[in-house]
């Protein structure tokens, strides 16, 4: 048998108070697509950062192509044939595709020559790109192509991909998988990180599962159910979300022809957005990133006022009111950016609880914060939503992404909203935490609340929504009952095919 391309032996990395990786060992074969699985905080990010030279292990060794491999910076990893596509794109909106690609190269050629290389490589792998396009005008899927092409120009032997399909339509996912299989056929190895377990089953040859920093096992995804993999990740079984049969009540939130200019050169204008959501209902709004989701949330929260159109909360016009008024009247929201928008990174969980719950939970009196009450509320959220943290005094930035997400969503739900609007509620969250959050969303509706879920996760929208609409270039499609739709139809709606009557017939 051929020796593996990458052998990881006993890698350990500790930080104050936590062992991120504990004696992790596994191999990645040549031309293999290998999944790295684990719940939030399991140590996946630390491990791939060690492979890519961003973090130095405390102990343990790696060999690449039977030679010692210990990169101290990403440029060393790249020179050894290791490339990485990060979950968060590192692109400059105001620069062209070619200029962005050049910034990621040690010795870039002249832009004219680089543009030709980009065209050749992108067409060869079925990822067409115009090198002269300004990145700010690209869709999320096209931006990911820029990151992938930047890696492919390095002719990598190992390509690391972190949550690569989180911003793609089903049709774009199919294109990406075709590209990855072509790379595999050419001998490139791929280390693939994703929380979408059905994707792992479709794509990957083997999977390594991390739990609490340790390698707890491997499996062959095609021979393992998604649920079995999820339970390996968390170490126990967990309940799937269950929707209760709730009678729909009065319309609690209604938007009529909301229009908003783009917030900047690369923002998306809202164009005549109209929808309503009733008590006891979950309305799902899908769309590829950058099609107006953030702008819509800002308009609903009151952070930006739409110059055209009207917004009603429980029958009252709130179009010209601000965030505090809307929150006090029962319209609560959770933005996509959990660290920075939903939570202040350097503030404790108690302080972050005060930021949105001060009035509704009575955490202030005579202009002063009642810290015992605030701490008690934060601890209530931590306990109710199973937030893994040393305590309420912990800074938000110290939590893993999934645990901070549970806190942010839990903080809003614990305030008993009449209307709850969430953008990407389970983005980058492991299967167990996602199931927990989705059940909490369904419970809000079961109690008679109205919920709007804005998400790029189509499985999530199908699971929790009663009705569905798609955002594309700031326009909202016709709202349809989820029971009438399948994943392919939803993907077409997200891509701008608004009139689905023919496809549905």
N, C-alpha and C positions, 0 to 999 in steps of 0.2 A: 504493500500500500504506500502511496505517496505520503510524505511527511506533511503536516498541516502548514498552511501559509503563516498563520499567527498562533503561537502557543503562549498562553498566559498561565503563569505558575505562582500561586500563593500571593497575589497582589493584595496588599493591605494599605489602607489610608485612614488615618484617624484625625478627627478635629476635636477641639475641646468639648467634652460631654457626649461625643457620638463617634462610633466606628463606622465610617461610610462604606468601606469595603473590608471584609474580614477573610483573609486567606482564599481569595477567589482564584479558581483555576478552571480553564476550559480551552478548547482548540477551535479554530476556524479553518475549515478545509479550503483547498484551492478550488476556485470556481463554485463556492458554496454560498447560498443565501442563508445566513444564520440570524435567527431572532434573539434579541436580548429583552427579556420580559421581567416585570416586577412592578409592585404597587408603588405609589409615590413615596419617595424617601427610601427606596430599597437599595439605592447605590448605583443605578444605571448611569446617571450623568457623570458621577465621579470616575467611574470605570472608563468610559469612553474618553473623558478628558485626559486620563493617564495614557491611553493609547495614542491620543492626538498630541501629546506633549504640553498640554495646558496645566497639568497637575503632576507633581512628582510623587511616586509611591513611597511609603515609608519602608516597606519590605516587599520582597517578591521580584520576579524577573519576567521578561518577555523575550521571545525569539521570533524574528520575522525572516522567513525563508532560511531557517536553520542558522541564523546569525543573531547575536545579542542585539536587542532593540530597546533603547532607553532614551527616547526623545526628550529634550529639555525645553523645546519650544515647537510650535506648529510647523515652522519652516523645516525643521529637521524631520518631522513626521512626513511632510509632503515630499521632501527629497528622497525619502525611502519608499515612496509609492503609496502613502496613506492619505486619503482625502476625506473630508467630512462636510456634509450638508446639514446645517443646524436647523432646529425647529424655528428659531426666530431669524429671519433673513437679515443679512448684514449688507444692505445695499443703500446707495445714495440716490434719492429720488430725482435730484436735479441733473444727474450725470447720465450719459448714454449707456446702453448695454455693454458696448466695447470698453468704455472707460471704467465701468464697474468691474469687468472681468480683469482688466489690466491691473487694477489695484490689488487683486488677490494673487498676483504672480510675482515671483522674485525678480525675474528679468524679462519683462514683457517686450514683445516685438513692437515695431511701429504699428500704430493704430490701423493703418490700411491693411497690413498683413494679418493683424489679429482679427479684424473684421472678416477677412476671407476664411480664416481658420474657424471662427465661430459659425459662419454659414455652413461650412463643410461638415463640421462635427455635428451641429444641430440637425442638419438634414439626414445625416447618416444614421442618427439614433432616433429619428422620428420626433424631434423636439424643435420644430422650426422657430427661429428667432431672427429678428431684424437687428443687426448690431448697432444701427444708428438710432433706434427708438430710445426716447427718454424713459428711464425706468419708472418714473412717476406716472406714466400713462399706461403701464402694463397691469394686467389682471394678476391676482395672486398666483394663479397657475403659471403664468408666463414668468413671473418673478422667480418662482422655484426653478424654472428651466434655466434661468441665468445662473443660479447657484450650482445646478447640476452640470451645466456646460463648463463653468469655471473649473469644476473638479475634473471633468473628462479631458480637458485640455492638458491636464497633468499626467494623463495615461496611468491612472492609479491601479495598483494591484489589490488594494483594499479600500472600499468605499463605505463610509459610515453614514447612515441616514437616520435622523432623529425626527420621529413623527412626520414623515414626509407627505402624508395624505390629508393632514388636518385642514388644509385650505383648498381642497380640490373637489370638483364635481365627480360623480361616478364615472363619467366618460373620460375625464382627465386621469383618474386613477387607472383606468384600463390602459391608457397611453403610457403612463409611468411604468406599469408592470411589464408592458412589452419591452420598454427600454431596459429595465433591469434584467429581464430574461436574456436579452441580446448581449448585455455586458457579461452575464454569467456564462453564456455560450463561448465568449471570447476568453474566458479564464479569470475574469475579475471576481474577487470575493466581495460579498456585501454583508455588513453587520447592520441589521435592521431593527430599529426600536419603534414600537407602536403599542398603543393600548387597544387598537382595533383587532381583536383576536380572530375574527373571521378572515381578515386580510392576511394575518400570519398563517392561518391554515391553508389559504390559497397559494401563498407566495413562497414560504420558507421551507428549507430542507430539514433543519434542526432548530431547536430553541433551548437556550439556557435561561433558567429562572432564578432570579435573585430575590431573597427575602431577608430584610433587616441586615443587608450588607453581605450575606453569605449566598454561595451557590447551593441551592436546595434541590437541584435536579435538572435533568435534561429530558426532552421528549421530541418525538417526531410529530410536528403539528398536524400533518394530514391524517394521522392515525389517532389524534387526541381531540376531544370536543373542546369548544371554546370555554364552556363552563368548567371543565376539568382543569384547563390551563389557568383560568382565573382563580380557582380554588387552590391550586399549587402556589400561586402568587401570594395569596393572603393567608394561607395556612389553615383555612377552614371554609366551610360552606357559608353562603350568604343568600339572602332572599332576593328574588327578582321583583322589580316594581309591579305593583298591582293597582290598577285603576278601579275605583269604586264607581258603581252606576249612580251618577249624581244627576238629579233633575236640574236643568238649566233655568236660571232665573233672569232677572232684569239685566239690561245692558249696563255694565259698570264703567267701561271705557270705550269711547268712540272718537275716531279721528275722521275728519271730513276735509278732503282735498288739501292736506298739509303739503306746503311747498317751502323749500329752503334753499338759498344759493349755496354753492360749494364753500366750505369753510376756508379753503386755500387753493393754491394752484393744483394740488393733487387730491383734494377732497372730492366727495360725490354730492351733487345737489339732490334734494328730494323733490320728486315730481308728482304732485297730486296723490299723495298717499291717503287712502281711505280704508278703514276697517273698523270692526266693533268686536268686543269680547264680552260675553255674558258671565254672570255669577255661575260658578260651578264648571267653567269651561277653560280648557287650555288651548290657546291659539299658537300654532307653530309658524314662525317666519324663517324660511331658509334662504341661503344665498352664499355664494363664494365671497370670501373676504374682500372688502373694498367696494361693495355695491350699495352702500348707504346704511349699513347696520349701525355704525357708531353715530352717524348723524341723526338717525331715527331715535336712538336711545337718548341722545342729548336733547332732542325736541320733546320727548315724553317726560324726561326728568325736569325740564325747565331750565337746564343749563344754557340752552339756546332757544330763542323764541322764533317760531315760524312766522314770517311776515304775511303769509297767505294761508288760509285754512283755519279750522277751528278744532279744538280738542275739548271733549266733555268728560268729566269725571262724575259718575253717579248723577248724570243729568245736568250738571252745572258747567258752564263755560270756564275753563281754567287756562285758556290760551295765553293770557298775559300775566299769569302768576309765576312765581319763582319756585326753586326746588324746596325750600323750607315749607311753604304753604302746601304744596302738593303732598309732601311727605306727611305733614300733620293731618291732611285730609284722607290719608290712607293709600296713596300711590307710592309704593316703594320699589326701588330698582337696584340692580346689581350690574355694573359695567363689565366689559370683557377684560380690561386690564386690571387684574386683581392687585398687583403691587405698584402703587403709584396713583391709581384712580379710585379703586375700591378700598384700598387700605394704604395708610401712610407707612412706608417701610420701617422707619426708625422709631415709630411709636409702638407702645405695648398694645396687646390685644384689648386690655381695659380701655386705654385711650382711644383705640379705634372703634370700640363699641360706643363710646360717647359721641363720636363724630356724626353718627346717623341716628342714634336712638335717644339722644338727650331729652327731646320733648315727649316722644311717644311713650317712653318708659319712665318718665319722671326722674331723670338722673340729675336735674338741676333744680335749685331752689334759691330765689332771690339773687340770681345771677352767679351763683357759686355751684360748682360741681360737687355732688355727693359721691365721693370716691368709694365708700363702702357699697352703695347701691350700684355704682358702675362696675365695680369688681364682681359683685354678685351676679349681675346680668351677664358679664363676659363668661363667668364660670358656668352659668346656666347654658349658654350657647355651646361652650366647650364640651360639656357633659352630654347635652342632648344630641349634638351632631358628631360625637366621637372624634373630636379634633385632637390629634396626637401632638401634645405640646407639654413642656414642663409645668406651665401654669399661665395664668392670665397676665402676669407681668412680663412675659416673653415678647420680644419685638416681633412685629409681623414678618420682617425679612428673614427671621430665623426658621420659619416654618417651611416645610416642603410645599410645592405648588398645590398639591391636592388637599393638604390639610388647611392651607390658607383659604382655598376655595370653599371648603366646608364651613369655615368660620364666617366668611363673607356672606355666603348664601344663608347660613343659619342665623346670622345677626339680623337679616331682613325678615326672614320667616318668623322668628321669635317675636317680632313686633306686630303679629297678626294683621297683615296687610289686607285691605279690601281688593287692591289691584297690585299684582307683582309682575314686574317686567325684568327679565334676566337676559343678558347677552352672553352667549357661550358659557352656560352654567357648569358644564363638565369638561371644559377644554383642558387637555393634558392631564386628565384625572384617571386613575386606575379603575378597573371594572367594579370593584366593591364600593369605592367612594362614589362612582358615577351612579350605581344602582341606588345608593343611599340618597343622593341629591335628587334623583328623579322621583323617588318615592315621596320625598318631602314636597316636591312640586305638586304631585298628584294629590297629596294630603291637603294642600292649600285650596285646591279646587273642590275637594270633597267637603271642606268646611264652608263652602259658599263663596270663596274668593274667585277672582278672575285672574288668569295668568297668561302672560305673553312670553313665549320662549323664542329668542332669536338665536339661531344655531347653525353651524356648518355641518353638524353631525346628523346625517339623515336617519341613521338608526335611532338616535335619540328622539328626533321629531316624530318618527313613526310610532315610537313607544309611548310618548306622553301626550301627543296632540289629539284634539278632537277635529280641528280643521287646520288647513295648511295654506300658506301663501308664500311666494318666492320673490325676493328682492333682486332686481337686476338693473344696474346703472341708475339706481335711485327711484325705480318704478316698482310698484307692487302688483303682482299678478292677481288674477281672480282668486278669491279664497274658495278652497274646495274641501269637502269632508275627506279626512285621511282615509276612511274606509273605501273611497273610490279610487285611490291612487296606489301605484307601486313605486319602488325606488327609481326605476328607469324614467318614469314620467316626471317624478320630482326633480331628477337630475336635468331633464330637458327644460323644465320650468326655471330652474336656477340659471340655466344657460341662456335664458331669454325667450324661449318658446312659450309665450304666455297663453296662447289659444290652444288648449289641449283637447278640444272636443274631438278632433279627428283621431288623435292617438288613443283617446279613451273609448272611442266607439268600437 
